[in-house]
């Protein structure tokens, strides 16, 4: 074998196994395997999980919070501040900040990433080109899906439709969308479906990002998804507006989302920070209703959205901290709820991103993280150190060594 990780816990049974890796894949799991390897890591009874999956992040807008702070903490000012800053972004600047953010993700055990890369006729296309280059440069450490994202809308920003096509021709992995920031949400939705079908790509929406439910387009989106036979191929981020709905009104929406197999990327760090700013008392959490979505059979993921910018002025690329935050925010600390949290940063987003051979089983791709915790049930609440990160069978990060990426 290339690598054997001995004495590790891989599931809720907390039984100890050895995991043998060869040619990027897990070849055997068991006890007393009787195999030798080029390298052996003794987990000493610690927990081994599949590589973390960051399913919604903006690399190109990371690490700009100090340049022009969002003093009100509102979504409105975040958009205004970022709009003023974007023309100052050079390709070199985006490259530097995105690289720093990637290193944060990698050392914290993220081996898969979906990042939204934006462009518009005024801000230009350079940032998208930079992110595409980083996808290739860092592929030994992290698999990156790039979303072609029209942040400023498509039809209210003439020329963006041409840039969307250009991005797809350059190899964008996913068609991005933001219906609430365009002249007509439904027309926006129709356009991105047409583009996605042309290039046979999935779609990822910034969806209904507001405190109130009036003016939502999720119903139309679900109906469109079913009509176009795109079930399981559509994801939505934020989706905060439905948190304002009474259960009687929400129930049919949840049923429709489940029928359309919509993936939801909940973004608690951003949405807690920006939401409820106009509430004078009993301030809302303004986070999508994670438990209700989960209970309705919707595939729910947890993601960072941003790292230290006007939308999210904190964060260090650690999905474990995002998941820990979600536990009290979404009432996920109960004995029946807590086991559902780790999948929200592993298997659930892996399903949404259609990552093949993902997990800890024989035949799986060997992208793994060894955690400094001794019980599978504590994998989130310990916020454990990532002792080893393994990408496609190769150790890429070791806690005892300085993080050095040979790229």
C-alpha positions in Angstrom: 0.0 0.0 0.0 1.0 3.6 -0.4 -0.4 4.6 3.0 -2.1 2.8 6.0 -3.9 4.8 8.7 -4.1 2.5 11.7 -6.4 2.6 14.7 -9.0 5.1 13.5 -12.8 5.5 14.2 -14.8 5.9 11.0 -18.4 5.9 12.1 -20.8 6.2 15.0 -20.0 2.7 16.3 -16.6 4.1 17.5 -15.0 0.8 16.6 -11.3 1.0 15.6 -10.2 0.1 12.1 -7.2 0.3 9.8 -7.6 2.0 6.5 -5.3 1.0 3.6 -4.7 3.3 0.6 -3.3 2.6 -2.8 -3.3 4.7 -6.0 -5.6 7.4 -4.7 -8.3 5.1 -3.4 -9.2 3.2 -0.2 -8.3 -0.4 -0.9 -9.2 -2.0 2.4 -10.8 -1.3 5.8 -10.5 -3.7 8.6 -8.5 -5.0 11.5 -5.3 -7.1 11.2 -5.1 -6.3 7.5 -1.7 -7.9 7.2 -0.5 -5.3 4.7 2.6 -3.2 4.6 2.9 0.4 3.3 5.3 3.1 2.3 4.0 5.1 5.2 1.9 4.2 8.3 0.1 6.8 10.4 -1.2 5.6 13.8 -4.4 7.3 14.6 -4.4 6.0 18.2 -8.2 5.8 18.3 -8.9 9.1 16.7 -11.7 9.9 14.2 -11.1 9.8 10.5 -13.7 11.5 8.3 -13.9 12.3 4.5 -12.4 15.6 3.4 -14.7 18.5 4.2 -16.8 20.0 1.4 -17.1 23.8 1.2 -20.1 24.2 -1.0 -20.6 28.0 -1.2 -17.7 30.5 -1.0 -16.6 33.7 -2.8 -12.8 33.4 -3.1 -12.6 36.6 -5.2 -14.1 38.8 -2.5 -12.2 37.3 0.5 -10.1 39.3 2.9 -11.2 42.9 2.0 -13.1 43.8 5.2 -10.5 46.3 6.4 -10.4 48.2 3.1 -13.9 49.8 3.5 -15.8 48.5 6.5 -19.5 47.9 6.4 -20.3 50.0 9.5 -24.1 49.4 9.6 -23.8 45.6 9.2 -26.6 45.6 6.6 -26.9 43.8 3.4 -27.5 47.1 1.6 -24.2 48.6 2.8 -22.3 45.4 2.1 -23.4 45.5 -1.5 -22.6 49.2 -1.7 -19.2 48.9 -0.2 -18.3 45.9 -2.3 -19.5 47.7 -5.4 -17.1 50.6 -4.7 -14.2 48.2 -4.0 -14.6 45.9 -7.0 -13.2 48.4 -9.6 -10.0 48.6 -7.5 -9.4 44.8 -7.7 -6.5 43.9 -9.9 -5.8 40.3 -11.1 -2.7 40.3 -8.8 -4.8 41.4 -5.8 -7.5 38.8 -6.4 -4.8 36.1 -6.9 -3.1 37.0 -3.6 -6.3 37.1 -1.5 -7.8 34.0 -3.1 -4.6 32.1 -2.5 -4.6 33.1 1.2 -8.2 32.0 1.5 -7.4 28.7 -0.2 -4.6 28.0 2.2 -7.0 28.6 5.1 -9.4 26.0 3.7 -6.7 23.4 2.9 -5.1 23.5 6.4 -8.6 23.1 8.0 -9.3 19.9 6.1 -11.4 21.1 3.1 -10.6 19.0 0.0 -13.6 20.0 -2.1 -14.8 23.6 -2.9 -17.5 25.3 -4.9 -16.6 28.9 -5.4 -18.7 31.6 -7.0 -16.6 33.8 -9.3 -18.3 37.0 -10.4 -18.0 39.3 -13.4 -19.8 42.2 -15.0 -19.2 44.7 -17.8 -17.9 47.3 -15.4 -15.8 45.1 -13.0 -14.5 43.0 -15.9 -13.6 39.4 -16.4 -10.2 39.2 -14.8 -11.3 37.8 -11.5 -12.9 34.8 -13.2 -9.7 34.1 -15.1 -7.7 34.2 -11.9 -10.0 31.8 -10.1 -9.9 29.4 -13.1 -6.1 29.4 -12.9 -6.1 28.7 -9.2 -8.4 25.7 -9.8 -5.7 24.2 -11.9 -2.8 25.2 -9.7 -4.2 23.8 -6.5 -5.8 20.6 -7.8 -3.3 18.5 -5.8 -4.7 19.9 -2.6 -8.4 20.8 -3.3 -10.9 20.0 -6.1 -12.6 23.3 -7.1 -15.8 23.8 -8.9 -16.1 27.3 -10.3 -19.5 29.0 -10.6 -20.1 31.6 -13.3 -21.8 34.2 -11.1 -23.6 37.4 -12.3 -23.6 39.3 -9.0 -24.9 42.5 -10.6 -27.7 40.7 -12.4 -27.9 39.7 -16.1 -30.6 41.9 -17.7 -30.1 45.0 -15.6 -26.4 44.9 -16.4 -26.3 44.8 -20.2 -23.5 42.6 -21.6 -23.5 40.2 -18.7 -25.2 37.5 -20.8 -22.3 37.6 -23.2 -19.9 37.2 -20.2 -21.9 34.2 -19.0 -21.5 32.5 -22.3 -17.8 33.4 -22.3 -17.4 31.9 -18.8 -19.1 28.6 -19.9 -16.9 28.4 -22.9 -13.8 28.9 -20.7 -14.8 25.8 -18.6 -17.0 27.1 -15.8 -18.4 24.1 -13.9 -21.7 25.5 -12.8 -24.1 28.2 -14.0 -24.6 30.8 -11.2 -27.7 33.0 -10.7 -29.1 35.7 -8.5 -32.8 36.2 -9.4 -33.6 38.8 -6.7 -31.0 41.2 -8.1 -32.3 41.5 -11.6 -35.2 43.2 -13.4 -37.4 40.1 -13.4 -36.6 37.1 -11.2 -38.5 34.6 -13.4 -36.9 35.8 -16.6 -33.5 35.5 -14.9 -34.3 32.0 -13.9 -35.4 31.1 -17.4 -32.2 32.4 -18.9 -29.9 30.4 -16.6 -31.8 27.2 -17.2 -31.4 27.7 -20.9 -27.7 28.3 -20.5 -27.3 25.3 -18.2 -29.1 23.0 -20.5 -27.0 24.2 -23.5 -23.8 23.3 -21.6 -25.2 20.4 -19.5 -24.2 22.1 -16.2 -25.8 22.3 -12.8 -27.2 25.6 -11.5 -26.4 27.4 -8.2 -28.7 30.2 -7.1 -28.3 33.0 -4.6 -31.9 32.7 -3.7 -34.4 34.9 -1.8 -31.9 36.6 0.4 -34.0 38.8 2.6 -35.7 38.9 6.0 -39.3 38.9 4.6 -41.0 36.4 2.4 -42.8 38.9 0.0 -41.6 38.7 -3.6 -40.0 35.2 -3.3 -39.2 33.2 -6.5 -38.4 29.8 -4.9 -41.9 28.5 -6.0 -41.2 29.4 -9.6 -37.7 28.0 -9.4 -38.9 24.6 -8.1 -41.6 24.4 -10.7 -39.1 25.2 -13.4 -36.7 22.6 -12.1 -39.3 19.9 -12.3 -40.5 21.1 -15.7 -36.9 21.0 -17.1 -36.2 17.6 -15.5 -33.4 19.2 -13.5 -34.2 17.5 -10.1 -31.1 17.2 -8.0 -29.1 19.6 -10.2 -30.2 22.9 -8.6 -28.7 24.4 -5.4 -29.7 27.5 -3.6 -27.7 29.6 -1.1 -29.0 31.8 1.6 -32.7 31.1 1.1 -33.4 33.2 4.2 -36.8 34.6 3.3 -38.7 31.3 4.1 -37.7 31.6 7.7 -40.3 34.3 8.0 -43.1 32.0 7.0 -45.7 30.4 9.3 -45.6 26.6 9.1 -49.0 26.4 7.3 -47.6 28.5 4.4 -44.1 27.0 4.5 -45.2 23.4 4.4 -46.2 23.3 0.7 -42.9 25.2 -0.2 -40.8 22.6 1.6 -42.7 19.8 -0.1 -42.1 21.4 -3.5 -38.4 21.9 -2.7 -38.1 18.2 -1.7 -39.9 17.2 -4.9 -37.5 19.3 -7.0 -34.6 17.8 -5.0 -33.2 21.3 -4.4 -30.0 21.5 -2.4 -29.8 24.2 0.2 -26.5 25.8 1.3 -27.3 27.4 4.6 -24.9 30.3 5.4 -25.2 31.1 9.1 -22.1 33.2 9.4 -23.2 35.7 6.8 -26.9 35.6 7.4 -26.7 36.0 11.2 -24.5 39.0 10.7 -26.6 40.8 8.0 -30.1 39.6 8.9 -32.7 41.2 11.3 -31.0 44.6 11.2 -34.3 46.5 11.1 -35.8 44.5 14.0 -36.1 46.8 17.1 -36.5 43.9 19.6 -36.6 40.1 19.6 -34.2 40.2 16.6 -34.6 37.4 14.2 -31.9 34.9 13.4 -32.6 35.4 9.7 -31.1 32.0 8.8 -32.9 29.5 6.5 -34.9 27.0 8.6 -32.4 24.2 8.6 -34.3 21.7 10.8 -37.5 22.2 8.9 -35.8 21.8 5.6 -34.0 18.7 6.8 -37.2 17.1 8.2 -38.9 17.7 4.9 -36.3 15.7 3.1 -34.3 18.5 1.6 -30.6 18.1 1.2 -29.1 20.7 3.6 -25.5 21.8 3.6 -23.5 24.3 5.7 -21.1 26.7 4.1 -19.0 29.8 4.8 -20.1 32.2 2.0 -17.4 34.7 2.7 -14.2 35.2 4.6 -13.6 38.6 6.1 -15.4 41.0 3.8 -18.3 43.4 4.1 -20.8 40.6 4.0 -19.0 38.4 6.6 -16.3 40.3 8.5 -14.8 37.2 10.2 -14.0 33.6 9.5 -10.9 31.5 8.9 -11.9 28.9 6.4 -12.9 26.3 9.1 -16.1 24.5 8.3 -16.1 23.0 11.7 -16.6 26.4 13.2 -19.5 27.1 10.7 -21.1 23.8 11.8 -20.6 24.5 15.5 -22.3 27.9 15.0 -25.2 26.3 13.2 -25.9 23.9 16.2 -27.3 26.6 18.6 -28.6 28.8 15.7 -30.7 26.0 14.2 -31.4 24.1 17.4 -29.4 21.1 16.3 -27.9 20.2 19.7 -30.4 17.6 20.6 -29.4 13.9 20.7 -31.3 13.2 17.5 -30.2 16.3 15.8 -26.5 16.5 16.5 -25.6 13.4 14.4 -27.1 15.2 11.3 -24.7 18.1 11.5 -21.4 16.5 10.4 -23.1 15.3 7.2 -24.0 18.9 6.4 -20.3 19.6 5.8 -19.4 16.2 4.3 -21.8 13.8 2.6 -24.7 16.3 2.0 -22.6 18.8 0.1 -20.8 16.0 -1.6 -24.2 14.9 -3.0 -25.0 18.4 -4.0 -21.7 18.8 -5.9 -21.9 15.3 -7.3 -18.6 14.2 -6.0 -18.0 10.6 -7.0 -16.6 7.9 -4.7 -16.8 10.2 -1.7 -16.6 8.8 1.9 -14.7 6.3 4.0 -15.4 3.0 2.4 -13.5 0.5 0.3 -13.3 1.9 -3.2 -13.7 5.5 -2.1 -11.3 8.2 -3.2 -8.8 8.7 -0.4 -9.4 12.3 0.5 -9.6 12.2 4.3 -9.0 14.2 7.5 -7.7 12.8 10.8 -9.3 14.7 13.7 -7.9 15.1 17.2 -11.0 13.7 18.8 -11.6 10.2 20.2 -15.4 9.9 19.6 -17.3 10.2 16.3 -20.2 11.9 18.0 -17.8 14.7 19.2 -16.4 15.4 15.7 -18.1 18.8 15.5 -18.5 20.0 19.1 -14.9 19.4 19.9 -13.9 21.6 16.9 -10.9 19.3 16.8 -7.5 20.1 15.3 -6.9 18.6 11.8 -3.9 16.4 12.5 -3.6 15.1 8.9 -5.2 16.1 5.6 -5.0 13.6 2.8 -5.9 14.4 -0.8 -6.2 11.5 -3.2 -4.0 9.3 -1.1 -1.3 11.9 -0.5 -0.7 13.6 2.8 -1.0 17.4 2.1 -1.1 18.8 5.6 0.4 17.7 8.9 -0.3 19.7 12.0 3.2 19.3 13.4 4.8 20.8 10.3 4.5 24.2 8.9 2.0 24.3 6.1 4.0 24.2 2.9 2.3 23.7 -0.4 4.7 22.7 -3.1 3.0 24.4 -6.1 
